[in-house]
């Protein structure tokens, strides 16, 4: 028999697991460099930093994060 309370409990459990995974992904950082560029990206697909010749590129980082967020909608 269909039990909506049981399904709601299972859904809540899955939601909590997903939130835990999202928090863990935020802690992962990957750094890559090519020539004079260094990029750091977190596991939740956010660009943490972009440096060109040692100079932080805040506007480029913000624009890329906005584009990634829009693409994920």
Residue pairs with C-beta under 8 A, 6 or more apart in sequence:
22 44
24 43
25 42
25 43
25 44
26 42
26 43
26 44
26 46
27 42
27 43
28 42
28 43
28 44
29 40
29 41
29 42
29 43
29 48
30 40
30 41
30 42
30 43
31 38
31 39
31 40
32 38
32 39
32 41
33 39
36 52
36 53
37 50
37 51
37 52
38 49
38 50
38 51
39 47
39 49
39 50
39 51
40 47
40 48
40 49
40 50
41 47
41 48
42 48
45 68
45 72
46 65
46 68
47 61
47 64
47 65
47 68
48 61
49 56
49 61
50 56
50 57
50 60
50 61
50 64
51 57
